[in-house]
Amino acid sequence: MPRQAAFLRGVSPMNCRMAELKAAYEAAGFTEVRTVLASGNVVFGGSGTRRALEKKAQAATEQHLEKGFRTFVRRVDDLRGIVEDDPFRHFRLPAGAKRIVTFLADGAGAGAKLPVEMQQASILAVADGIAFGAYVPLENDPAFMRLIEKTFGKDVTTRTWDTLKKVCAAA
């Protein structure tokens, strides 16, 4: 069965226990389920279209956790290809910049003219429903999240490049 990765929006250790999230995915019939970190990342075996897997995963959390989390699913092989290709290699990033990936709702950002910037944050490219960006952390200023929402809306979820690599390794 193909390995999949789910990235849930709005999950934190305060609102979702990873053991319960794992159990919800298993109850939905997904196989070899594993959570990665405590921020709503799940790798699992499952087949079907991306949309069908997302709906099934969201229904599982609503039913078993009594909470709905917008879920973005991608094939692990596709994510590994992105990591190997490293889309950031095409850009000169400032010292101390954190690289991030943002999973987008279908069709989001189709007309965005990139790159876009705000303060020390930038969205550099979009490919296959994933935006690639970078930001230099500013104390008490989530400029990057404001830029993401302004460009793509709130129906997104963002992970660091390092988290994406950890998800791929865990699969």
VEXKOLLUM-436896 format. One record per residue: x, y, z of N, C-alpha, C in turn; residue number from 1. Coordinates in nm, 2 decimals. Layout:
BEGIN
+--------+--------+--------+--------+--------+--------+--------+--------+--------+-----+
!     nX !     nY !     nZ !    caX !    caY !    caZ !     cX !     cY !     cZ !  nr !
+--------+--------+--------+--------+--------+--------+--------+--------+--------+-----+
!      X !      Y !      Z !      X !      Y !      Z !      X !      Y !      Z ! NUM !
...
+--------+--------+--------+--------+--------+--------+--------+--------+--------+-----+
END
This chain:
BEGIN
+--------+--------+--------+--------+--------+--------+--------+--------+--------+-----+
!     nX !     nY !     nZ !    caX !    caY !    caZ !     cX !     cY !     cZ !  nr !
+--------+--------+--------+--------+--------+--------+--------+--------+--------+-----+
!   0.08 !  -0.12 !   0.00 !   0.00 !   0.00 !   0.00 !   0.09 !   0.12 !   0.00 !   1 !
!   0.06 !   0.22 !  -0.08 !   0.14 !   0.34 !  -0.09 !   0.15 !   0.42 !   0.04 !   2 !
!   0.27 !   0.47 !   0.07 !   0.29 !   0.55 !   0.19 !   0.24 !   0.69 !   0.17 !   3 !
!   0.17 !   0.74 !   0.26 !   0.11 !   0.88 !   0.25 !   0.15 !   0.96 !   0.37 !   4 !
!   0.15 !   1.09 !   0.36 !   0.17 !   1.18 !   0.47 !   0.06 !   1.28 !   0.48 !   5 !
!   0.01 !   1.29 !   0.60 !  -0.10 !   1.39 !   0.63 !  -0.04 !   1.50 !   0.72 !   6 !
!  -0.08 !   1.62 !   0.68 !  -0.04 !   1.74 !   0.76 !  -0.17 !   1.81 !   0.80 !   7 !
!  -0.19 !   1.82 !   0.93 !  -0.32 !   1.87 !   0.98 !  -0.30 !   2.01 !   1.03 !   8 !
!  -0.39 !   2.10 !   0.99 !  -0.39 !   2.24 !   1.03 !  -0.44 !   2.26 !   1.17 !   9 !
!  -0.36 !   2.33 !   1.25 !  -0.41 !   2.37 !   1.38 !  -0.38 !   2.27 !   1.49 !  10 !
!  -0.30 !   2.17 !   1.47 !  -0.28 !   2.07 !   1.58 !  -0.16 !   2.12 !   1.66 !  11 !
!  -0.18 !   2.10 !   1.79 !  -0.07 !   2.13 !   1.89 !  -0.08 !   2.03 !   2.00 !  12 !
!   0.02 !   2.02 !   2.08 !   0.01 !   1.92 !   2.20 !  -0.10 !   1.96 !   2.29 !  13 !
!  -0.15 !   2.09 !   2.29 !  -0.25 !   2.13 !   2.38 !  -0.39 !   2.09 !   2.33 !  14 !
!  -0.41 !   2.06 !   2.20 !  -0.54 !   2.02 !   2.15 !  -0.56 !   1.89 !   2.09 !  15 !
!  -0.45 !   1.81 !   2.09 !  -0.45 !   1.68 !   2.02 !  -0.34 !   1.59 !   2.07 !  16 !
!  -0.37 !   1.48 !   2.13 !  -0.27 !   1.39 !   2.17 !  -0.23 !   1.30 !   2.05 !  17 !
!  -0.10 !   1.28 !   2.03 !  -0.06 !   1.20 !   1.91 !  -0.11 !   1.05 !   1.92 !  18 !
!  -0.11 !   1.00 !   2.04 !  -0.15 !   0.86 !   2.05 !  -0.30 !   0.84 !   2.00 !  19 !
!  -0.38 !   0.94 !   2.04 !  -0.52 !   0.94 !   2.00 !  -0.54 !   0.97 !   1.85 !  20 !
!  -0.45 !   1.05 !   1.80 !  -0.46 !   1.08 !   1.65 !  -0.42 !   0.95 !   1.58 !  21 !
!  -0.32 !   0.88 !   1.62 !  -0.28 !   0.76 !   1.56 !  -0.39 !   0.66 !   1.57 !  22 !
!  -0.46 !   0.64 !   1.68 !  -0.57 !   0.55 !   1.70 !  -0.68 !   0.59 !   1.60 !  23 !
!  -0.71 !   0.71 !   1.58 !  -0.82 !   0.76 !   1.49 !  -0.79 !   0.71 !   1.35 !  24 !
!  -0.66 !   0.73 !   1.31 !  -0.62 !   0.68 !   1.17 !  -0.63 !   0.53 !   1.16 !  25 !
!  -0.59 !   0.46 !   1.26 !  -0.60 !   0.31 !   1.25 !  -0.75 !   0.27 !   1.25 !  26 !
!  -0.83 !   0.33 !   1.33 !  -0.98 !   0.30 !   1.33 !  -1.04 !   0.33 !   1.19 !  27 !
!  -0.98 !   0.42 !   1.11 !  -1.03 !   0.45 !   0.98 !  -0.99 !   0.35 !   0.88 !  28 !
!  -0.90 !   0.26 !   0.92 !  -0.85 !   0.16 !   0.83 !  -0.71 !   0.18 !   0.76 !  29 !
!  -0.65 !   0.29 !   0.80 !  -0.51 !   0.32 !   0.75 !  -0.42 !   0.22 !   0.82 !  30 !
!  -0.31 !   0.19 !   0.75 !  -0.22 !   0.09 !   0.80 !  -0.08 !   0.16 !   0.84 !  31 !
!   0.00 !   0.09 !   0.92 !   0.13 !   0.13 !   0.96 !   0.13 !   0.28 !   0.99 !  32 !
!   0.04 !   0.32 !   1.08 !   0.03 !   0.46 !   1.11 !   0.13 !   0.50 !   1.21 !  33 !
!   0.19 !   0.62 !   1.19 !   0.29 !   0.68 !   1.28 !   0.28 !   0.83 !   1.28 !  34 !
!   0.28 !   0.89 !   1.40 !   0.28 !   1.03 !   1.40 !   0.42 !   1.08 !   1.41 !  35 !
!   0.44 !   1.20 !   1.36 !   0.58 !   1.26 !   1.36 !   0.57 !   1.40 !   1.43 !  36 !
!   0.65 !   1.41 !   1.53 !   0.65 !   1.53 !   1.62 !   0.51 !   1.55 !   1.68 !  37 !
!   0.48 !   1.66 !   1.74 !   0.35 !   1.68 !   1.80 !   0.27 !   1.79 !   1.74 !  38 !
!   0.29 !   1.81 !   1.60 !   0.23 !   1.92 !   1.53 !   0.13 !   1.87 !   1.42 !  39 !
!   0.08 !   1.75 !   1.44 !  -0.02 !   1.70 !   1.34 !   0.04 !   1.65 !   1.21 !  40 !
!   0.14 !   1.57 !   1.22 !   0.20 !   1.51 !   1.10 !   0.18 !   1.35 !   1.12 !  41 !
!   0.12 !   1.29 !   1.02 !   0.09 !   1.15 !   1.02 !   0.14 !   1.08 !   0.90 !  42 !
!   0.21 !   0.97 !   0.91 !   0.25 !   0.89 !   0.79 !   0.17 !   0.76 !   0.81 !  43 !
!   0.12 !   0.71 !   0.69 !   0.04 !   0.59 !   0.70 !   0.03 !   0.52 !   0.56 !  44 !
!  -0.02 !   0.40 !   0.56 !  -0.04 !   0.33 !   0.44 !  -0.19 !   0.35 !   0.40 !  45 !
!  -0.21 !   0.38 !   0.27 !  -0.35 !   0.41 !   0.23 !  -0.35 !   0.43 !   0.08 !  46 !
!  -0.45 !   0.39 !   0.01 !  -0.46 !   0.41 !  -0.13 !  -0.59 !   0.49 !  -0.16 !  47 !
!  -0.59 !   0.55 !  -0.27 !  -0.70 !   0.63 !  -0.32 !  -0.65 !   0.77 !  -0.36 !  48 !
!  -0.74 !   0.85 !  -0.41 !  -0.70 !   0.98 !  -0.45 !  -0.67 !   1.07 !  -0.33 !  49 !
!  -0.59 !   1.17 !  -0.36 !  -0.56 !   1.26 !  -0.25 !  -0.68 !   1.32 !  -0.18 !  50 !
!  -0.78 !   1.36 !  -0.26 !  -0.90 !   1.42 !  -0.20 !  -0.97 !   1.32 !  -0.11 !  51 !
!  -0.98 !   1.19 !  -0.16 !  -1.05 !   1.09 !  -0.09 !  -0.98 !   1.06 !   0.04 !  52 !
!  -0.85 !   1.05 !   0.04 !  -0.77 !   1.03 !   0.16 !  -0.79 !   1.14 !   0.26 !  53 !
!  -0.79 !   1.27 !   0.21 !  -0.81 !   1.38 !   0.30 !  -0.94 !   1.38 !   0.36 !  54 !
!  -1.05 !   1.35 !   0.29 !  -1.18 !   1.34 !   0.35 !  -1.19 !   1.23 !   0.45 !  55 !
!  -1.13 !   1.11 !   0.42 !  -1.13 !   1.00 !   0.51 !  -1.06 !   1.03 !   0.64 !  56 !
!  -0.94 !   1.10 !   0.63 !  -0.86 !   1.13 !   0.74 !  -0.94 !   1.24 !   0.83 !  57 !
!  -0.99 !   1.34 !   0.77 !  -1.07 !   1.44 !   0.84 !  -1.19 !   1.38 !   0.91 !  58 !
!  -1.26 !   1.29 !   0.84 !  -1.37 !   1.22 !   0.91 !  -1.33 !   1.14 !   1.03 !  59 !
!  -1.21 !   1.08 !   1.02 !  -1.16 !   1.00 !   1.13 !  -1.13 !   1.09 !   1.25 !  60 !
!  -1.08 !   1.20 !   1.23 !  -1.05 !   1.29 !   1.35 !  -1.18 !   1.35 !   1.40 !  61 !
!  -1.27 !   1.38 !   1.32 !  -1.40 !   1.43 !   1.37 !  -1.47 !   1.32 !   1.45 !  62 !
!  -1.47 !   1.20 !   1.40 !  -1.54 !   1.09 !   1.47 !  -1.47 !   1.05 !   1.60 !  63 !
!  -1.34 !   1.03 !   1.59 !  -1.27 !   0.97 !   1.71 !  -1.21 !   1.07 !   1.80 !  64 !
!  -1.19 !   1.19 !   1.76 !  -1.13 !   1.29 !   1.84 !  -1.23 !   1.40 !   1.88 !  65 !
!  -1.34 !   1.40 !   1.81 !  -1.45 !   1.50 !   1.82 !  -1.40 !   1.64 !   1.79 !  66 !
!  -1.30 !   1.64 !   1.70 !  -1.24 !   1.77 !   1.65 !  -1.21 !   1.76 !   1.51 !  67 !
!  -1.23 !   1.86 !   1.43 !  -1.20 !   1.86 !   1.29 !  -1.08 !   1.94 !   1.26 !  68 !
!  -0.99 !   1.88 !   1.19 !  -0.86 !   1.95 !   1.15 !  -0.85 !   1.94 !   1.00 !  69 !
!  -0.84 !   2.05 !   0.93 !  -0.82 !   2.05 !   0.79 !  -0.69 !   1.97 !   0.76 !  70 !
!  -0.70 !   1.87 !   0.67 !  -0.60 !   1.78 !   0.64 !  -0.55 !   1.79 !   0.50 !  71 !
!  -0.42 !   1.79 !   0.48 !  -0.36 !   1.79 !   0.35 !  -0.27 !   1.66 !   0.34 !  72 !
!  -0.30 !   1.58 !   0.24 !  -0.23 !   1.45 !   0.22 !  -0.15 !   1.46 !   0.09 !  73 !
!  -0.03 !   1.41 !   0.10 !   0.06 !   1.39 !  -0.01 !   0.13 !   1.26 !  -0.01 !  74 !
!   0.16 !   1.20 !  -0.12 !   0.23 !   1.08 !  -0.13 !   0.37 !   1.10 !  -0.08 !  75 !
!   0.42 !   1.01 !   0.00 !   0.56 !   1.02 !   0.06 !   0.66 !   1.02 !  -0.06 !  76 !
!   0.64 !   0.94 !  -0.16 !   0.74 !   0.94 !  -0.27 !   0.75 !   1.08 !  -0.34 !  77 !
!   0.64 !   1.15 !  -0.35 !   0.64 !   1.28 !  -0.41 !   0.71 !   1.38 !  -0.32 !  78 !
!   0.69 !   1.37 !  -0.19 !   0.76 !   1.45 !  -0.09 !   0.91 !   1.43 !  -0.09 !  79 !
!   0.95 !   1.30 !  -0.10 !   1.09 !   1.27 !  -0.10 !   1.15 !   1.33 !  -0.23 !  80 !
!   1.08 !   1.33 !  -0.34 !   1.13 !   1.39 !  -0.46 !   1.15 !   1.54 !  -0.45 !  81 !
!   1.06 !   1.60 !  -0.38 !   1.08 !   1.75 !  -0.35 !   1.20 !   1.77 !  -0.26 !  82 !
!   1.22 !   1.69 !  -0.16 !   1.33 !   1.71 !  -0.07 !   1.46 !   1.69 !  -0.15 !  83 !
!   1.47 !   1.58 !  -0.23 !   1.59 !   1.55 !  -0.31 !   1.61 !   1.67 !  -0.41 !  84 !
!   1.51 !   1.72 !  -0.47 !   1.53 !   1.83 !  -0.57 !   1.57 !   1.96 !  -0.50 !  85 !
!   1.52 !   1.98 !  -0.38 !   1.55 !   2.10 !  -0.30 !   1.52 !   2.23 !  -0.38 !  86 !
!   1.39 !   2.27 !  -0.39 !   1.36 !   2.39 !  -0.46 !   1.42 !   2.52 !  -0.41 !  87 !
!   1.47 !   2.52 !  -0.29 !   1.53 !   2.63 !  -0.23 !   1.67 !   2.66 !  -0.29 !  88 !
!   1.73 !   2.56 !  -0.36 !   1.86 !   2.58 !  -0.41 !   1.86 !   2.69 !  -0.52 !  89 !
!   1.75 !   2.72 !  -0.58 !   1.74 !   2.82 !  -0.68 !   1.74 !   2.97 !  -0.63 !  90 !
!   1.73 !   2.98 !  -0.50 !   1.72 !   3.11 !  -0.44 !   1.83 !   3.15 !  -0.34 !  91 !
!   1.86 !   3.27 !  -0.33 !   1.96 !   3.32 !  -0.23 !   1.88 !   3.36 !  -0.11 !  92 !
!   1.90 !   3.29 !   0.00 !   1.82 !   3.32 !   0.12 !   1.91 !   3.40 !   0.22 !  93 !
!   1.85 !   3.49 !   0.29 !   1.92 !   3.57 !   0.39 !   1.98 !   3.48 !   0.50 !  94 !
!   2.09 !   3.52 !   0.56 !   2.15 !   3.45 !   0.67 !   2.04 !   3.43 !   0.78 !  95 !
!   2.03 !   3.31 !   0.84 !   1.94 !   3.29 !   0.95 !   1.80 !   3.26 !   0.90 !  96 !
!   1.78 !   3.25 !   0.77 !   1.64 !   3.23 !   0.72 !   1.60 !   3.08 !   0.75 !  97 !
!   1.47 !   3.07 !   0.78 !   1.41 !   2.94 !   0.80 !   1.33 !   2.91 !   0.67 !  98 !
!   1.36 !   2.79 !   0.62 !   1.28 !   2.75 !   0.50 !   1.15 !   2.68 !   0.54 !  99 !
!   1.05 !   2.71 !   0.47 !   0.92 !   2.65 !   0.51 !   0.85 !   2.60 !   0.38 ! 100 !
!   0.75 !   2.51 !   0.40 !   0.66 !   2.46 !   0.30 !   0.52 !   2.48 !   0.35 ! 101 !
!   0.43 !   2.53 !   0.26 !   0.29 !   2.55 !   0.29 !   0.21 !   2.47 !   0.20 ! 102 !
!   0.12 !   2.38 !   0.26 !   0.03 !   2.30 !   0.18 !  -0.09 !   2.39 !   0.16 ! 103 !
!  -0.13 !   2.40 !   0.03 !  -0.24 !   2.48 !  -0.01 !  -0.37 !   2.41 !  -0.05 ! 104 !
!  -0.48 !   2.48 !  -0.03 !  -0.61 !   2.42 !  -0.07 !  -0.61 !   2.42 !  -0.23 ! 105 !
!  -0.68 !   2.33 !  -0.28 !  -0.69 !   2.32 !  -0.43 !  -0.71 !   2.45 !  -0.49 ! 106 !
!  -0.63 !   2.49 !  -0.59 !  -0.64 !   2.61 !  -0.66 !  -0.59 !   2.74 !  -0.60 ! 107 !
!  -0.55 !   2.73 !  -0.47 !  -0.50 !   2.85 !  -0.40 !  -0.37 !   2.90 !  -0.46 ! 108 !
!  -0.36 !   3.03 !  -0.48 !  -0.24 !   3.08 !  -0.53 !  -0.21 !   3.07 !  -0.68 ! 109 !
!  -0.32 !   3.03 !  -0.75 !  -0.30 !   3.01 !  -0.89 !  -0.26 !   3.14 !  -0.96 ! 110 !
!  -0.31 !   3.25 !  -0.92 !  -0.27 !   3.37 !  -0.98 !  -0.17 !   3.46 !  -0.91 ! 111 !
!  -0.11 !   3.40 !  -0.81 !  -0.01 !   3.48 !  -0.73 !   0.12 !   3.51 !  -0.82 ! 112 !
!   0.16 !   3.63 !  -0.81 !   0.28 !   3.67 !  -0.88 !   0.40 !   3.66 !  -0.78 ! 113 !
!   0.48 !   3.56 !  -0.80 !   0.59 !   3.53 !  -0.71 !   0.73 !   3.57 !  -0.76 ! 114 !
!   0.82 !   3.60 !  -0.68 !   0.81 !   3.60 !  -0.53 !   0.74 !   3.72 !  -0.48 ! 115 !
!   0.68 !   3.70 !  -0.36 !   0.62 !   3.81 !  -0.28 !   0.69 !   3.82 !  -0.15 ! 116 !
!   0.70 !   3.94 !  -0.10 !   0.78 !   3.97 !   0.02 !   0.71 !   4.06 !   0.12 ! 117 !
!   0.73 !   4.04 !   0.25 !   0.68 !   4.13 !   0.35 !   0.78 !   4.12 !   0.46 ! 118 !
!   0.84 !   4.24 !   0.49 !   0.95 !   4.24 !   0.60 !   1.06 !   4.14 !   0.56 ! 119 !
!   1.08 !   4.05 !   0.65 !   1.19 !   3.95 !   0.63 !   1.13 !   3.81 !   0.59 ! 120 !
!   1.01 !   3.82 !   0.53 !   0.95 !   3.69 !   0.48 !   0.92 !   3.70 !   0.33 ! 121 !
!   0.93 !   3.58 !   0.27 !   0.90 !   3.57 !   0.13 !   0.84 !   3.44 !   0.09 ! 122 !
!   0.76 !   3.44 !  -0.01 !   0.71 !   3.32 !  -0.07 !   0.78 !   3.32 !  -0.21 ! 123 !
!   0.85 !   3.21 !  -0.23 !   0.94 !   3.21 !  -0.35 !   0.88 !   3.14 !  -0.47 ! 124 !
!   0.81 !   3.03 !  -0.45 !   0.76 !   2.95 !  -0.56 !   0.64 !   2.86 !  -0.51 ! 125 !
!   0.56 !   2.82 !  -0.61 !   0.45 !   2.73 !  -0.58 !   0.46 !   2.62 !  -0.69 ! 126 !
!   0.45 !   2.49 !  -0.64 !   0.45 !   2.38 !  -0.73 !   0.36 !   2.27 !  -0.67 ! 127 !
!   0.27 !   2.22 !  -0.75 !   0.18 !   2.11 !  -0.71 !   0.11 !   2.13 !  -0.58 ! 128 !
!   0.06 !   2.25 !  -0.56 !  -0.01 !   2.28 !  -0.44 !   0.07 !   2.30 !  -0.31 ! 129 !
!   0.20 !   2.32 !  -0.33 !   0.28 !   2.35 !  -0.22 !   0.36 !   2.47 !  -0.24 ! 130 !
!   0.36 !   2.57 !  -0.15 !   0.43 !   2.69 !  -0.16 !   0.56 !   2.68 !  -0.08 ! 131 !
!   0.67 !   2.73 !  -0.14 !   0.80 !   2.73 !  -0.07 !   0.84 !   2.87 !  -0.04 ! 132 !
!   0.87 !   2.89 !   0.09 !   0.91 !   3.02 !   0.13 !   1.02 !   3.02 !   0.24 ! 133 !
!   1.05 !   3.14 !   0.28 !   1.15 !   3.15 !   0.38 !   1.13 !   3.28 !   0.46 ! 134 !
!   1.17 !   3.28 !   0.58 !   1.16 !   3.40 !   0.67 !   1.27 !   3.41 !   0.77 ! 135 !
!   1.31 !   3.53 !   0.80 !   1.40 !   3.55 !   0.91 !   1.31 !   3.58 !   1.04 ! 136 !
!   1.32 !   3.50 !   1.14 !   1.24 !   3.52 !   1.26 !   1.26 !   3.66 !   1.32 ! 137 !
!   1.14 !   3.72 !   1.34 !   1.14 !   3.85 !   1.40 !   1.07 !   3.84 !   1.54 ! 138 !
!   1.12 !   3.90 !   1.64 !   1.07 !   3.88 !   1.77 !   0.92 !   3.94 !   1.78 ! 139 !
!   0.83 !   3.85 !   1.82 !   0.69 !   3.89 !   1.84 !   0.63 !   3.95 !   1.71 ! 140 !
!   0.67 !   3.90 !   1.59 !   0.61 !   3.94 !   1.47 !   0.60 !   3.83 !   1.37 ! 141 !
!   0.47 !   3.77 !   1.36 !   0.45 !   3.66 !   1.27 !   0.43 !   3.71 !   1.13 ! 142 !
!   0.52 !   3.79 !   1.07 !   0.51 !   3.85 !   0.94 !   0.48 !   3.74 !   0.84 ! 143 !
!   0.55 !   3.63 !   0.85 !   0.54 !   3.52 !   0.75 !   0.40 !   3.47 !   0.74 ! 144 !
!   0.33 !   3.45 !   0.86 !   0.20 !   3.39 !   0.86 !   0.10 !   3.50 !   0.80 ! 145 !
!   0.12 !   3.62 !   0.82 !   0.04 !   3.73 !   0.76 !   0.06 !   3.73 !   0.61 ! 146 !
!   0.18 !   3.71 !   0.56 !   0.21 !   3.70 !   0.42 !   0.14 !   3.58 !   0.36 ! 147 !
!   0.15 !   3.46 !   0.42 !   0.08 !   3.34 !   0.37 !  -0.07 !   3.37 !   0.36 ! 148 !
!  -0.13 !   3.42 !   0.47 !  -0.28 !   3.44 !   0.47 !  -0.32 !   3.54 !   0.36 ! 149 !
!  -0.24 !   3.65 !   0.35 !  -0.27 !   3.75 !   0.25 !  -0.26 !   3.69 !   0.11 ! 150 !
!  -0.17 !   3.60 !   0.08 !  -0.14 !   3.55 !  -0.05 !  -0.24 !   3.43 !  -0.08 ! 151 !
!  -0.26 !   3.34 !   0.02 !  -0.33 !   3.22 !  -0.01 !  -0.46 !   3.20 !   0.07 ! 152 !
!  -0.49 !   3.28 !   0.17 !  -0.60 !   3.26 !   0.26 !  -0.56 !   3.18 !   0.38 ! 153 !
!  -0.66 !   3.14 !   0.45 !  -0.63 !   3.06 !   0.58 !  -0.64 !   2.91 !   0.56 ! 154 !
!  -0.69 !   2.86 !   0.45 !  -0.70 !   2.72 !   0.42 !  -0.57 !   2.66 !   0.38 ! 155 !
!  -0.47 !   2.66 !   0.47 !  -0.34 !   2.62 !   0.44 !  -0.28 !   2.56 !   0.57 ! 156 !
!  -0.17 !   2.49 !   0.56 !  -0.09 !   2.45 !   0.68 !   0.05 !   2.46 !   0.64 ! 157 !
!   0.14 !   2.50 !   0.73 !   0.28 !   2.53 !   0.71 !   0.36 !   2.44 !   0.80 ! 158 !
!   0.48 !   2.39 !   0.74 !   0.58 !   2.32 !   0.81 !   0.71 !   2.37 !   0.78 ! 159 !
!   0.81 !   2.35 !   0.87 !   0.94 !   2.38 !   0.83 !   1.00 !   2.28 !   0.74 ! 160 !
!   1.10 !   2.32 !   0.67 !   1.17 !   2.22 !   0.58 !   1.22 !   2.10 !   0.65 ! 161 !
!   1.28 !   2.13 !   0.77 !   1.33 !   2.02 !   0.86 !   1.22 !   1.92 !   0.90 ! 162 !
!   1.10 !   1.97 !   0.93 !   0.99 !   1.89 !   0.96 !   0.95 !   1.80 !   0.84 ! 163 !
!   0.95 !   1.86 !   0.72 !   0.92 !   1.78 !   0.60 !   1.02 !   1.67 !   0.58 ! 164 !
!   1.14 !   1.70 !   0.61 !   1.25 !   1.59 !   0.60 !   1.23 !   1.48 !   0.70 ! 165 !
!   1.19 !   1.52 !   0.82 !   1.16 !   1.42 !   0.93 !   1.04 !   1.34 !   0.90 ! 166 !
!   0.94 !   1.39 !   0.83 !   0.82 !   1.32 !   0.79 !   0.86 !   1.21 !   0.69 ! 167 !
!   0.94 !   1.26 !   0.59 !   0.99 !   1.16 !   0.49 !   1.08 !   1.05 !   0.55 ! 168 !
!   1.16 !   1.08 !   0.64 !   1.24 !   0.98 !   0.71 !   1.16 !   0.88 !   0.79 ! 169 !
!   1.06 !   0.93 !   0.85 !   0.97 !   0.85 !   0.94 !   0.89 !   0.75 !   0.85 ! 170 !
!   0.86 !   0.78 !   0.73 !   0.78 !   0.70 !   0.65 !   0.84 !   0.57 !   0.61 ! 171 !
+--------+--------+--------+--------+--------+--------+--------+--------+--------+-----+
END
